[in-house]
């Protein structure tokens, strides 16, 4: 009997030790602005904040915005911009039938790399794109592979090129997104030569042996040209335009005013007579002008959090005196918000998945406990860490009792307790039975 009981108790202890060792000891203000273009993305380049986002992740044809990549590959792979390049016939044949923008480069004509770059970026010439691609890549096919490798290295996951000019001819295998184009353009603008090419309104190419006239190059971005009052904006700089039947009208620009700097990408915009004057307007330009004016007049950098603001309160365990702890922002934070925003129109909302409802003492003031979003209406304008507002000491006694309380409320422990009680009852019954047997043996027999 003792052996059986010992085996049962040993089993309980082994199970107990087995289970016990496993007990664990940032804003787009989309609702404030309407646009006609299908894809729009406005980014404050000082902070990286997306101010407006409409289908920014949607795949769309790039049109001549592809020439940004073409230009960058030439700038990074050519050591002599004065090198003379001879135009091959295969690079220019067929462009006229595709209604492509060209500067009329002739087969056998010789231009420098620098001249071709100006033709590429200012009037957006497809013939210059093909000639440069063939010169740098050895063939246009190889150059296209270089283009796709280039954008992948920049982290563009939704971009694919099939030629260096951006002409799609309805082929949907060439695509990009506003998000990817933002990465590409941000990288390109770090190159001084690229930035210079983007800023030129007019340029001229001197006559060649094949072409006896001066070529006058005018920038396709009419937002840079004061002659186009419906589009012109004195705050706008560059960057590139594009148009095809599949891509619609597209333009990427940057603009600065009052210390605020933005990049705006407008893709797949229509063209129609907006004001009824009989002339069709390019909505990529009109949308861009409207968006910039709205941003400069309505978006300001404002302090949105203070380290004294109590955002939420959490329960505290293992302290005799303190039951609750106030959480405050880790630091003062500023964000771009609409002009006239008052404290009451901003809300700081704890992120439930990142902020516990209960914390265990000891706690040090400044310990990061959770996170919160700063909201303007439904728009998240910033995200901030939430920290403990005070020091709270811990009680060893409360921690031990709390652990024991937790332990005895676990399913495993409840099962073990039930087994222990059952065994104890069995043991008691066996003792009682054994005592009865012994008592019977001790009882004297009657002699008849």
N, C-alpha and C positions, 0 to 999 in steps of 0.2 A: 504493500500500500504506500509506504514511504517513497519507494522508487517511482511509482506512478505519479504521485503528487510532485515529486522533484522534477520529473520530466516536463510536466505541465507548466510549472512555474518557470522553469528554464526557457521553455518555448515562448511564454509571455514576455520575459525579459529580452529575448533575442528580437522578437517582433517590435517591442517598444523601442529598442536602440536603433533598429533598422529604419523605422518611420520617423523617429525624433531627429535623426541626423539630417533628414531632408526638409525640416521645417526652415524656411528662410529666416536667417537671423535679422509782313509787312505788306499806290493808290490811283486807281483810275476813276475819274469822275464821268463815267459814261452817261449818266442820267442827265447831265447838265448841258449837253451839246448834241445837236443833230447834224449828221453829214450824209451826203448823197453817195459818196464813193463806197464801194463794197468792202474795202480793207483800209483801215486807218490805224496808225500807231504814233502817238506823241510821247516822247521821252524827254525828261529833263536830264541833260547830260552832266549837270553838276552833281546830282544826287543818284542818278540811275533810276529814278522813279518813273514808272509808266503813268502818265497823266490821263491819257485817253487810249482806249483799246477797243477796236472794232474788228473782229475776225483776224486778229494779228497772227494766229497760228494756222490760218486757212491757206492751203496750197493754191497758188495762182501763178499764171505765166509771168515771167520777169520782164519781157520785152527788152529794151536796150539797157535796162538796169544791169543786165549781164555784163555790159561793157566795163563796169566798175572792176569786176574780177579780171577781165581781159587787160585792162590798164595796169592793175597791180602786178600781174604776172610779168608784164613787160618791164615795169619799173624795177622789179626784184631780180630779173634774170638777164637784163641787158647792162653791159658795162660801159657802152659808148653810145650815147643818145645822138651823136653826130654821124653814126654809121649810116651808110647809104644802102637802102633796100630797093631791089628791083621788083616791081609788081608782076606776079605771075598771072597768066590768063585764067587759070583754074580758080584763082582766088576772087575774081570779079565777075566771071560768067554767071548768068542767071539772076543776078541781084535786081536788075531792072524789071524782070518779069515778076519778081516778088514784091515790087513796089517799095523796095528798101531805100532808106535815106543813104545817099552816097555823095561824094565830092567829085565824082567823075574821073577817078584815077584810071589811066589807060594801061593796057598790057605793055610791059617793057618800060614803063615810066619809073623814074628813080626819084625817091624822096628819102629824107633822113628819118630815123626813128622818132626824133623829136617832132618833126612835121606831121608824121602819121599819128602820133599821140594827140596832137592838137586837133587833127581831123576826127579822131575817135571820140574825144570828150566834148568838144564844143558843138559841132553840128551833128554829132552822133552817127558818123559815117560807117556803114557796114563794110564798105570796101576796105577801109583802113583797118577795121577789126580783123578781117580775114587775112590781109597781107601781114600784119603784125603777128598774128597767131601762127601762120606758116613759117615766118622768120624765126620766132622764138622757139616754137615747138618742133620744127622740122617738118611738120605736117599739121593740118588743122585737126585731124583726128587725135594726134598725140597731145596737141594743145588742150583739147576738150578734156582729156584725161587729167591733165595738169590742173585745169579749172576745178574739176570735181574733187581732186585730192586737196586742193587749196582750201576749199570751203569746209571740207570734213575736218581739217586741222583746226579750223576756227570754231568747231563745235556745231556746225550747221547740219542738222539731221533731216531736214525736209527741203533740200535743194538739189536739183540735178540739171546740168546743162547738156545740150546736144550740139551747140555751135558757139563760136565766140562773139557773135553779134546780138543774139537774143531773138532773132527771127524765128517764129515758131511755125508759121504756115498751118496753124490749127493743130499742131502736134502737142499733145498733152504730156509727153514724156519730158518736156522741159518745164520745170516748176520751181517755186521757192515760196517763202512766207515773209511777212513783214518782220517777224522776229529774227529770222536768219539774215535778212537784208540789213537789219540794224547792226548785227554783229560784223557783217562784212564791211559796211560803210564806216563803222566806228574804227575798225582796224585800218581801213584805207586812209582815213583823214589824219592818221598819225604820220603819214608820209608827206613831207613838205612839197615834193613835186606833184603829187596827186592833188593836194590842196590848192596849189597854184593853178593847175589845169581847170579845177572846178570854178575858179573865181574869174576867169576870163570871159568878158562879154563879147568882144570882137577880136578877130585875128586874121592875118592874111598870109597866104603862101605865095611866094614868088614864082614866076613862070619857070617851067622846066623845058627840056628839049622836046618833050612830047606834047606839052600843054603850054601854049604861048601866052596865056592870060594869067593875071593875078587871081588867085582863089580867095574870095572874101568869106570868112567863116563867122557865122552868127550863132550865139548860144541858143539852144532850143528851150532853155528855161526862161520863159518870159517873165517870171517873177523878179528877175534881175534887171529887166529892161524898163526904164521909166516911160518909154514910148507906149507901153501897154498898161494903161491906167487901171484897168479892171483887175490886173494880176500883180502889178508891181508892188513890192514891199521893200522899203529901204533897210529893213532889219534882216533880210534873207541873204544867205550865202549858199551858192551851189545847190545841189550836188550833181544830180543826173535826172534826166527825163527818159521816158520810154512809151512807145505806143505800138500795139498790134491789135488785130481784131480779137484775138483771144485774151490779151492782157488788159484791153481797154487803155485808158490814159493813166500814166503813172508818173510820179515825181517824188524824189527824195531831196529834202532841203534841210539846212540848219538855219537857225536864226538866234539873234541875241538882242536883248534890250534890258536896260536897268539892272545889269548884273545877272540876269537869268539867261540860260543857254538851253536850247532845245534842238532835237532832231525830230523831223516829221516825215513819216512815210505814208503816202497816199497812193493806193493801187486800185486798178480796175474801176476807174471813174468814167462816167459817160461824157458825152459832148452834145449840147443842145442849146437852143436859143433861150437863155434864162430870162432876159429882160425884155424880150419882144422887139428888139431893134433890127431883126432880120439877120443877125450875125450869131453863129453858134459859138458858145463859150466852152472852154476846156474846164470841166468841173474839178479836175485834179488841182488846177491852179486856184480856182475860186474857193474850193474847200480848204486848201492850205492857207490861203490868206485869212479866211474867216477863223480858222482854228488858232492861228498865231495871235490874231487880234484878241480873241477870247482869252487865251492863256496869259498874254501880257497884261490884260486889263483885269483879270479875275483871280489869278493864282499867285499867292504870296507865301514866303517862308515864315511860319508862325510856330511859336513854342506850344506844343500840344501836351506835354507831360511835365509834372513837377515832382520832385522827390518827396514832397510832403503830402501828395494826393493819396488817400486811402482808396485802393481799388477794390479790395475784397478782404474778408476776414475768414480765417480757417481755424478749425478746432485744434487744441494742443493736448497731447497726451504726455503723461509722466512728469507733471509739475503740480505741486500742492496748491499754489496760489493762482496760477494763470490758466484759464480755460480757452482763451482765444488769442489769436495773433493777427495783427493788421499787416497786409502786404501793400507795399508802395512801389512805384517805378524805380528801377535801378539808377536811372539818370534822367536829367532833363533832356527832352527830345524835341527837336523841331521838325516840321514836315511842311510840304507844299499843300496848302489848302485854299479854298476860294476866299476872295477878299471879303472882309467883314465878318468872317467866321467868329462867333462868340464862343465862350467856354461851354455854354449850354448846348451848342450844336455839335460839340465833340463828345464822344463817349469812349471810355476805356473799358473794354470787355474782356474778362479773363478767358483764356483758351482752356476749356474744360479738360481736354485730353492732356494738357501740359501742366495743369494746376491741381494739386491734391486738395481734398476737402479736410484732411487731417494730417498734422505733422507731429513728429515725436521730439520732445526735448531730450538733450540740450540743443539750443538754437542760438547762433550768433547773429547779431545785427548785421544786415548786408548779405546774409546767405541767400543764394538764388533759390526760390521756392517754386516759381511758376512763370508763366508768360501771359501777356495780354495784347490784344489788338486795339489800336486807336482807330476809331471809326468816325467818319463824317457821313451821316446818314447810313447807307448800306455799304459805303466804300471804305475799305481798309487803307489808311494813309500811313500807318507805321505799326511796328511790332516792338514791344519792349519787355525786358525781363522784370519779374516781380520779385522783390526781396523782402526779408524780414525787417520789420521796423524797430525791433528791440531785441535785447539779449534775454533769453529764457533758460534758466538752469534746469537740469534734469534730476529726477529722484531715482536712486538705485532701487529703493524698496518698491516704488510704483511700477518701475520697469519690470522687476521680477514678478510682482503680482499680476501685472498685465500679461506677461508672457505665460504665466501659469493659467490665467483665465483664458487666454487664447488657446493654450494647449488642451485644456479640458473641454473646449467647445469644438474641437476638431472631430471629424467623423471617425478618424483612426483611433483617437483616444477614447471616444465613446464606445467603440467596438471593444477595445482592450479592457475598459472598465466593466463592460457587460460580461466579458469572458472571465475577468477576475472575480466578479461577484458570483457568477455561476460556479466557478471552481471552489470559491469559499463556501458556498452553500453545499456543494457536493462533499467538500472536506468535512464540514460540520455534520452532515448526515452520516458520513462514514464513521466519524468519531462516535456519534451517538449510537450507531449500530454496533461498533466495536465494544463500547462500554456495556451495552445490553448483553452482548454475547458473554463478556467477562463476568457480568453479574450473574448470569444464569449458571456459569461454571462454578462460581463461588457458593451458590446456594446449596446448603447441606441436603443430602438425600435422606428421605424417611425410610427406616428399616421396618419392613412389614413382619 
